Amino acid sequence: MGEKIYKKLVRDKVPQIVKQDNKVPFSHIATEKEGKILNKLIEELEEFKATPNEEELADILEVIDGIAHAFNLDMNKVLRVKADKLEKRGGFNERIILEKVIE
């Protein structure tokens, strides 16, 4: 019987899935001080960077929803702010790199 150490944030149903595989999960509820949700975003960004596809992007969006929940942020407000910034400053679709500004 082996043991694999993870010490990372996982999706809510993972412990249940582990049990269904006749394995024993050891887990706890993360505190805000642990910062695991922000580490998870970095992890998911790295996975997307290595394999940019819809599944990895979906994982990033799920983590963003988790961040909003963890910090008690209103996603509807976030989306309104996003839309306002898009209208006023544009998005990132054109991939413009600002090299420098001469004053």
Secondary structure, 3 states (H helix, E strand, C coil): CCCCCCCCCCCCCHHHHHHHCCCCCCCCCCCHHHCHHHHHHHHHHHHHHHCCCHHHHHHHHHHHHHHHHHCCCCHHHHHHHHHHHHHHHCCCCCCCCCCCCCC
